[in-house]
Amino acid sequence: MTASMIQPVKGMNDVLPAEIARWQFLEATARDLLHAYAFEEMRVPVVEQTDLFKRAIGEYTDVVEKEMYSFEDKGRERLTLRPEATAGIVRAAISNGMLRGARHKLWCVGPMFRHERPQKGRQRQFHQIGVEAFGLTGPDIDAELLLLTARLWKTLKIDHVVTLQINSLGTSEDRKIYRAALVEYLTKHHDELDEDSQRRLQTNPMRILDSKNSDVQKVLQHAPTLSDFIDDESRQHFDALCEVLTTLNISYEINPKLVRGLDYYSKTVFEWVTSSLGAQGTICAGGRYDGLVEQLGGKPCPGVGFAMGMERLVLLLDELNAVPDSVAQTVDVFIVAVGDTMKESVVLSDTLRSECPNIRIESHCGGGSFKSQIKKADKSGAAIALILGEEEVASATAGVKYLRREQPQETVVQGNLGNLLNKFFTD
């Protein structure tokens, strides 16, 4: 009796070998750029206390109310698979004593989890590159993060299809006053709101500004705007940021309805968006969270950061055919072992891997005819096949067959193969 096949969990996708080169290209490009900007990598747990996210993100946000994967473990602790990275990084910085008068520029990469309806560019397990800076209050660090992302888009050759949207949320006190004015206005139009907006009116009214319902947006046309409520210091901070962006020719749009879905943001918020991916157009988002450290039990410390959605960025790279051919994971050298040469083939491949550390070598395992192995060598994308038969073993040589150029096969002493391969792949 054949066992039934176990299906993957809905919304949690495999990244297959045929796709992984694009992911590695994106990660490597981001890693090199973050290193150049003096950001340090750190890694935090995938599982945290549920209260961390309730306190950081906000108990009445969609993430906490609807989307978190939470459970009780065997020790009866309430735990949650992280839905985003910032809260965990802040928790780690506090619990490890990193923020005592220090400034830090940090980043991390890894999976996040939200129970949403899976669709293109939105999965239940998704991956983000998160970037955070602590201890810096001025608009200069906000500008640096936006310049970093702008440079990344240019390096990835997707800058022509992305747009920067920015806004200022002011302080928590500013938002409290604005929220009251917004609720007062929207209550007068209660019957014109959809069911979701009516619910949010009682819990998180500013999220109504993000509504995709055209009728709700008509109501919002005459609603009070947050920019009329922010304090002078927040306004000066935002104006200084805009001045830097203008000076450096970073195009941007001020979007007064950009509020972000998490409660911890203050002052600057931003999103990089594209129209090339349909409805899931946000590829990077973030902002300031100056009160979050204190909110999570640390001493007051300003913070700012962003997260990039890797699935969406990979989709965008595919859409624009922006991944260089050179990053494809092809084999460089394929070793063909003919006859009773298994031991010698293993020894030769291991020796060459030591002599040629930057060359990708596949040694054929499992036997097979010369013809079938050459077919596999060609299919692997290798530029060279090294042929090792019993005659070659006896004479300590190998046949060198060039698979991608018109060049006659030659016989080379095994001791000279390392130099030949290094020269071939560097010329």
C-alpha positions in Angstrom: 0.0 0.0 0.0 1.4 3.3 -1.1 1.5 6.1 1.6 -0.4 9.3 0.7 1.7 12.3 -0.3 2.0 15.0 2.4 1.1 18.4 0.9 2.9 21.6 1.8 1.2 24.0 4.2 -0.9 26.5 2.3 0.9 29.7 1.7 4.3 28.3 2.7 6.3 27.8 -0.5 9.4 25.9 -1.3 12.3 27.8 -3.0 13.6 25.3 -5.5 17.2 25.0 -6.9 16.1 26.5 -10.2 14.9 29.7 -8.3 17.6 30.0 -5.6 20.2 31.9 -7.7 17.8 34.9 -7.9 17.4 34.9 -4.2 21.1 34.6 -3.6 21.8 37.4 -6.0 19.3 39.7 -4.2 20.7 38.8 -0.7 24.3 39.2 -1.8 23.6 42.6 -3.4 21.8 43.8 -0.3 24.5 42.4 2.0 27.3 44.1 0.1 25.5 47.4 0.2 24.6 47.2 3.9 28.3 46.4 4.6 29.3 49.5 2.6 27.0 51.6 4.8 28.5 50.1 8.0 25.4 48.2 9.1 26.1 45.0 11.1 24.2 41.8 10.7 22.4 40.1 13.7 20.0 37.2 14.0 17.0 36.9 16.3 14.7 34.0 17.1 11.8 33.1 14.8 9.6 32.6 17.9 9.0 35.3 20.5 6.6 35.9 23.5 3.2 36.8 22.1 3.1 39.9 24.3 6.1 41.3 22.5 4.0 41.8 19.3 0.9 42.9 21.1 2.8 45.7 22.9 4.9 46.6 19.9 2.6 46.4 16.9 -0.7 47.3 18.7 -3.4 45.0 20.1 -6.0 46.3 17.6 -4.0 46.1 14.4 -4.9 43.6 11.7 -1.6 41.8 12.3 -2.3 41.0 16.0 -6.1 40.6 15.6 -6.2 38.4 12.5 -2.8 37.3 11.2 -0.4 36.1 13.9 0.5 32.4 14.3 0.2 32.1 18.1 0.2 29.0 20.2 0.7 27.7 23.8 3.8 25.6 24.2 4.3 22.6 26.6 5.4 25.0 29.3 2.1 27.0 28.8 3.9 30.0 27.5 2.1 32.0 24.8 4.4 32.2 21.8 4.1 33.6 18.3 5.9 33.1 15.0 7.3 36.5 14.3 5.1 38.5 11.9 7.8 41.1 11.4 11.4 41.7 12.5 11.6 45.1 14.2 10.0 44.1 17.5 12.4 41.1 17.9 15.4 43.2 17.1 14.3 45.9 19.7 13.7 43.1 22.2 17.2 41.7 21.5 18.9 45.1 21.8 17.2 45.7 25.2 17.7 42.3 26.7 21.4 42.2 25.6 22.2 45.6 27.0 23.1 47.0 23.6 21.3 50.4 23.9 23.1 51.9 27.0 24.2 55.1 25.4 25.3 53.4 22.3 24.3 53.9 18.6 23.7 50.9 16.4 23.1 50.2 12.7 21.8 46.7 12.3 20.2 44.4 9.8 18.8 40.9 9.6 17.3 38.5 7.0 14.8 35.6 7.5 11.3 34.3 7.4 8.2 36.0 8.8 4.7 34.5 9.3 1.2 36.0 8.8 -2.0 34.1 8.2 -3.2 36.0 5.2 -5.0 34.9 2.0 -2.1 33.6 -0.2 -1.7 35.4 -3.6 1.0 36.6 -5.9 3.7 38.4 -3.8 1.9 37.6 -0.5 2.5 34.3 1.3 1.9 33.1 4.8 5.6 32.4 5.2 7.5 35.2 3.6 11.0 36.6 3.8 12.3 40.1 4.6 15.5 42.0 4.9 15.1 44.3 7.9 17.3 47.3 8.6 17.3 49.3 11.8 19.2 52.2 13.4 19.1 53.1 17.1 20.2 56.2 19.1 20.0 58.7 16.2 17.3 61.4 16.3 17.9 63.6 13.3 16.5 63.5 9.8 20.0 62.6 8.5 19.6 58.9 9.4 16.1 58.9 7.8 17.7 60.3 4.7 20.5 57.7 4.8 18.1 54.8 4.9 16.2 56.2 1.9 19.5 56.8 0.0 20.6 53.3 0.8 17.4 51.8 -0.7 17.5 54.1 -3.7 21.1 52.9 -4.3 19.9 49.3 -4.0 17.2 49.7 -6.6 19.7 51.3 -8.9 22.2 48.5 -8.4 19.5 45.9 -9.1 18.4 47.9 -12.2 14.8 48.3 -11.0 15.0 52.0 -10.0 12.9 53.1 -13.1 9.8 51.2 -11.9 9.7 52.2 -8.2 8.4 55.3 -6.5 9.1 56.7 -3.1 6.1 57.8 -1.0 6.7 59.6 2.3 4.7 61.2 5.1 5.1 62.4 8.7 2.9 61.0 11.5 4.1 63.5 14.0 4.2 62.4 17.7 1.9 60.0 19.5 0.2 63.1 21.1 -0.3 64.6 17.6 -1.9 61.4 16.4 -4.2 61.2 19.5 -5.6 64.7 18.7 -5.9 63.9 15.0 -7.5 60.5 15.7 -10.2 62.2 17.7 -10.9 64.7 14.8 -10.9 61.9 12.3 -13.4 59.8 14.3 -15.7 62.7 14.8 -15.7 63.3 11.0 -16.1 59.7 10.0 -18.9 59.1 12.6 -21.0 61.6 10.8 -20.5 59.4 7.6 -20.8 56.0 9.4 -23.4 54.6 7.0 -21.2 55.4 4.0 -18.3 53.3 5.3 -17.9 49.7 4.4 -18.1 47.0 7.1 -14.3 46.8 7.6 -14.0 50.6 8.0 -16.9 50.7 10.5 -15.0 48.1 12.6 -11.8 50.0 12.4 -13.6 53.2 13.4 -13.8 51.7 16.9 -10.3 50.2 17.1 -7.8 51.7 14.7 -9.4 54.6 12.7 -6.3 55.8 11.0 -6.1 52.5 9.1 -9.3 53.6 7.3 -7.1 56.1 5.3 -5.5 53.0 3.6 -8.9 51.6 2.5 -9.0 50.3 -1.1 -12.8 50.9 -1.2 -13.5 53.7 -3.7 -16.7 54.8 -1.8 -14.7 55.1 1.4 -12.0 57.1 -0.4 -14.7 59.6 -1.6 -15.7 60.1 2.0 -12.1 60.7 3.0 -11.7 63.4 0.4 -13.0 66.0 2.9 -11.7 64.4 6.0 -9.2 66.2 8.3 -5.6 65.6 7.3 -2.8 64.6 9.7 -0.4 67.2 8.3 -2.6 69.9 9.9 -2.1 68.4 13.4 1.6 67.6 13.6 3.8 69.7 15.9 6.5 72.2 14.7 9.5 69.9 15.6 8.0 67.0 13.5 7.3 69.4 10.7 10.9 70.7 10.7 12.2 67.2 10.8 10.2 66.2 7.8 11.0 69.4 5.9 14.8 68.8 6.5 14.4 65.2 5.2 12.6 66.4 2.1 15.4 69.0 1.5 18.1 66.3 1.6 16.2 64.1 -0.8 15.7 67.0 -3.2 19.4 68.0 -3.0 20.4 64.5 -4.0 17.8 64.2 -6.7 15.8 61.4 -5.0 12.3 61.7 -6.4 9.5 61.3 -3.9 5.8 61.9 -3.5 4.2 63.1 -0.2 1.3 60.9 0.5 -0.8 62.3 3.4 -2.8 59.0 3.6 0.3 56.9 4.2 0.0 55.8 7.9 1.5 52.3 7.9 -0.3 49.4 9.7 1.7 49.2 12.9 1.1 51.4 15.9 4.8 52.0 16.8 5.6 54.5 14.0 6.1 58.2 14.6 7.4 61.1 12.5 8.8 59.8 9.2 7.0 56.9 7.4 7.8 55.7 3.9 7.0 53.1 1.2 8.7 52.2 -2.0 6.0 51.1 -4.4 5.8 49.8 -7.9 2.9 49.3 -10.4 4.7 46.3 -12.0 3.4 43.7 -9.5 -0.4 44.4 -9.6 -2.1 44.8 -6.2 1.0 43.9 -4.1 2.9 47.0 -5.0 4.9 47.8 -1.8 8.4 46.3 -2.0 9.9 48.2 1.0 8.4 50.1 3.9 9.4 51.6 7.2 9.8 54.7 9.3 10.7 56.1 12.7 9.7 54.4 16.0 11.1 56.7 18.6 8.9 55.4 21.5 9.2 51.7 20.8 12.2 50.9 22.9 10.7 52.5 26.0 7.3 50.8 25.2 9.1 47.4 25.3 10.8 48.1 28.7 14.0 49.8 27.7 15.2 53.4 28.4 14.1 56.0 25.9 16.1 55.5 22.6 15.1 56.7 19.1 14.9 54.2 16.3 14.2 54.1 12.6 14.1 51.2 10.1 12.5 49.4 7.2 11.8 46.0 5.8 12.1 44.7 2.2 9.9 41.9 1.0 12.1 39.4 -0.8 9.4 37.5 -2.6 8.1 40.7 -4.2 11.6 41.8 -5.1 12.4 38.5 -6.7 9.1 38.7 -8.7 10.1 42.2 -9.8 13.6 41.1 -10.8 11.9 38.3 -12.9 9.4 40.7 -14.4 12.1 43.0 -15.6 14.6 40.2 -16.5 17.0 42.1 -14.2 19.0 39.1 -12.9 22.4 38.9 -14.7 23.0 35.6 -16.6 26.3 35.3 -14.7 24.5 34.5 -11.4 22.9 31.4 -12.8 24.0 28.3 -10.8 25.7 26.3 -13.5 28.6 23.8 -13.1 32.0 24.9 -14.3 33.7 21.5 -14.6 32.1 18.1 -14.9 34.3 15.0 -14.2 33.4 12.0 -16.3 34.5 8.7 -14.7 34.6 5.8 -17.2 35.2 2.2 -16.2 36.7 1.2 -12.9 37.9 4.6 -11.9 35.6 5.6 -9.1 38.3 6.0 -6.4 40.6 8.0 -8.7 37.7 10.2 -9.8 36.9 11.1 -6.1 40.6 11.8 -5.4 41.0 14.0 -8.5 37.8 16.0 -7.8 38.8 16.6 -4.2 42.3 17.7 -5.2 41.0 20.1 -7.8 38.5 21.6 -5.3 41.5 22.5 -3.1 43.5 23.9 -6.0 40.6 25.7 -7.6 38.4 27.0 -4.7 36.4 29.4 -6.9 35.4 26.9 -9.5 32.3 24.8 -9.3 33.2 21.1 -9.9 30.7 18.3 -10.2 32.0 14.7 -10.1 29.7 12.2 -11.7 28.6 9.5 -9.2 26.8 6.3 -9.8 28.6 5.0 -13.0 27.1 5.0 -16.5 28.3 4.9 -20.0 30.7 7.5 -21.5 27.9 8.8 -23.8 25.3 9.2 -21.0 27.9 11.0 -18.7 28.9 13.4 -21.5 25.1 14.2 -22.0 24.8 15.0 -18.3 28.0 17.1 -18.5 26.5 19.2 -21.3 23.1 19.5 -19.6 24.8 20.8 -16.4 26.1 23.8 -18.2 29.7 23.0 -17.6 32.3 24.6 -19.8 34.8 21.7 -19.5 34.4 18.0 -19.0 37.4 16.1 -17.5 37.5 12.6 -18.7 39.0 9.9 -16.5 39.2 6.4 -17.9 41.5 3.5 -17.1 44.1 4.7 -19.6 44.2 8.1 -18.1 44.5 6.6 -14.6 47.5 4.5 -15.7 49.2 7.6 -17.2 48.2 10.1 -14.5 46.4 12.3 -17.1 42.9 13.4 -17.9 41.1 14.2 -21.1 40.0 17.9 -21.3 36.9 18.3 -23.5 35.7 21.9 -24.2 31.9 21.9 -24.2 31.2 25.6 -25.0 33.9 26.6 -27.5 35.4 25.2 -30.7 38.6 23.8 -29.3 40.0 20.3 -29.8 40.1 17.8 -26.9 43.5 17.5 -25.3 45.2 15.3 -22.8 46.7 17.0 -19.7 48.9 15.7 -16.9 46.7 15.6 -13.7 49.2 17.7 -11.8 48.7 20.6 -14.3 44.9 20.5 -14.3 44.6 23.1 -11.5 46.6 25.7 -13.3 44.8 25.0 -16.6 41.3 25.4 -15.0 42.3 28.5 -13.0 43.7 30.2 -16.1 40.6 29.2 -18.2 38.1 30.6 -15.8 39.9 33.9 -15.1 40.9 34.8 -18.6 
